[in-house]
Amino acid sequence: MLTSERKAFILDRLRRDGRIVAKTVAEALGLSEDTLRRDLRELAAEGLLLRVHGGALPASPAIAALPARWSVSPQSKMAVAAVAARMVQPGQVIILDGGTTSVQMARLLPRDLAATVVTHSPSIAVELAGHERITVEMIGGRLFRHSMVAMGTVAVEMIAGIRADLFFLGVTGVHPDYGVTTGDAEEAAIKRALARQAAETVVLASAEKLGAVSPFRVLPLTEIDSLVVEADTAPALLAPYRDRGITIIQAEG
């Protein structure tokens, strides 16, 4: 079997099963595990999967830079953002994470809503400039251009002084075994710090993120409260999260 054929088989099996077990696939292809692992390394270098101990998992397309992420699952993001926006109650203090779904959520907050939004995303602050009854508290720091959010020690110090009702968390991967993940270690640490300052953490999970994994874990599933997903998300895909006691909030069909 040619290398290209092997890689096509691996990716097809990954789409079908949601994971690759190196030993099983090597046996199915009649390969040594060393050859299979080399194929996995090359596919991982192309961003097509994420290697883990014993095999591989789907890589999230949401790990791309912010401009490219606008074209990934736009309808799914809009549906998730609309549901999340309706969760915010008058008088609440919420933390709104950076990312494309979060920007959409900011746009959809009611114009007459009186609330406080804390964010480390300049993009979200700009979106909320016209919401006259929303107080916007900006977290400062060093700009991380990949996601257009503030990071660094200044951000961490400011985050420590926040107490919020809800944290709307944006991630690039949500997996039953690996929790919620993102593509940068420092960004993951900032997200964890934000989660510690909120009574509840709500994960915004557009379609491409479910079952996918990125290199750095933000939180285990035990530390999130709710998962906002599309209306037509398959019950089997959601079952592992429900089994872990997470509240599933689905968009309207």
LINVEN-V491575 format. One record per backbone hydrogen bond with DSSP energy under -0.5 kcal/mol. NH is the residue of the N-H (numbers start at 1). CO is the residue of the C=O. If there is no record, write none. Layout:
NH|CO ; NH|CO
This chain:
6|2 ; 7|3 ; 8|4 ; 9|5 ; 10|6 ; 11|7 ; 12|8 ; 13|9 ; 14|10 ; 15|11 ; 16|12 ; 17|13 ; 18|14 ; 20|56 ; 22|20 ; 22|54 ; 25|21 ; 26|22 ; 27|23 ; 28|24 ; 29|25 ; 30|26 ; 30|27 ; 31|26 ; 36|32 ; 37|33 ; 38|34 ; 39|35 ; 40|36 ; 41|37 ; 42|38 ; 43|39 ; 44|40 ; 45|41 ; 46|42 ; 47|44 ; 48|43 ; 49|43 ; 50|57 ; 52|55 ; 55|52 ; 56|20 ; 57|50 ; 58|18 ; 59|48 ; 60|213 ; 63|60 ; 64|61 ; 66|146 ; 68|65 ; 69|65 ; 70|66 ; 70|67 ; 71|68 ; 72|69 ; 73|71 ; 77|73 ; 78|74 ; 79|75 ; 80|76 ; 81|77 ; 82|78 ; 83|79 ; 84|80 ; 85|81 ; 86|82 ; 87|83 ; 87|84 ; 88|84 ; 88|85 ; 91|114 ; 92|89 ; 94|92 ; 94|116 ; 95|166 ; 96|94 ; 96|118 ; 97|95 ; 97|168 ; 103|99 ; 104|100 ; 105|101 ; 106|102 ; 107|103 ; 108|104 ; 109|105 ; 109|106 ; 113|110 ; 115|113 ; 115|133 ; 116|92 ; 117|135 ; 118|94 ; 118|116 ; 119|137 ; 120|96 ; 122|120 ; 123|148 ; 125|121 ; 126|122 ; 127|123 ; 128|124 ; 129|126 ; 130|127 ; 131|128 ; 132|130 ; 133|111 ; 134|131 ; 135|115 ; 135|133 ; 136|134 ; 137|117 ; 137|135 ; 138|136 ; 139|119 ; 140|138 ; 142|151 ; 144|149 ; 145|143 ; 147|144 ; 148|144 ; 149|144 ; 150|120 ; 151|142 ; 156|152 ; 157|153 ; 158|154 ; 159|155 ; 160|156 ; 161|158 ; 162|159 ; 164|197 ; 165|93 ; 166|93 ; 167|200 ; 168|95 ; 169|167 ; 169|202 ; 171|204 ; 172|181 ; 173|181 ; 174|209 ; 175|179 ; 179|175 ; 180|219 ; 181|173 ; 182|216 ; 188|184 ; 189|185 ; 190|186 ; 191|187 ; 192|188 ; 193|189 ; 194|190 ; 195|191 ; 196|192 ; 197|193 ; 197|194 ; 198|195 ; 199|164 ; 200|165 ; 202|167 ; 202|200 ; 203|201 ; 203|226 ; 204|169 ; 205|203 ; 205|228 ; 206|204 ; 209|206 ; 210|206 ; 210|207 ; 211|174 ; 212|209 ; 213|58 ; 216|182 ; 218|180 ; 219|180 ; 223|220 ; 224|221 ; 225|201 ; 226|201 ; 227|247 ; 228|203 ; 229|227 ; 229|249 ; 233|230 ; 237|234 ; 238|234 ; 239|235 ; 240|236 ; 241|238 ; 242|238 ; 243|239 ; 244|240 ; 244|241 ; 245|242 ; 246|241 ; 247|225 ; 249|227 ; 249|247 ; 250|248 ; 251|229
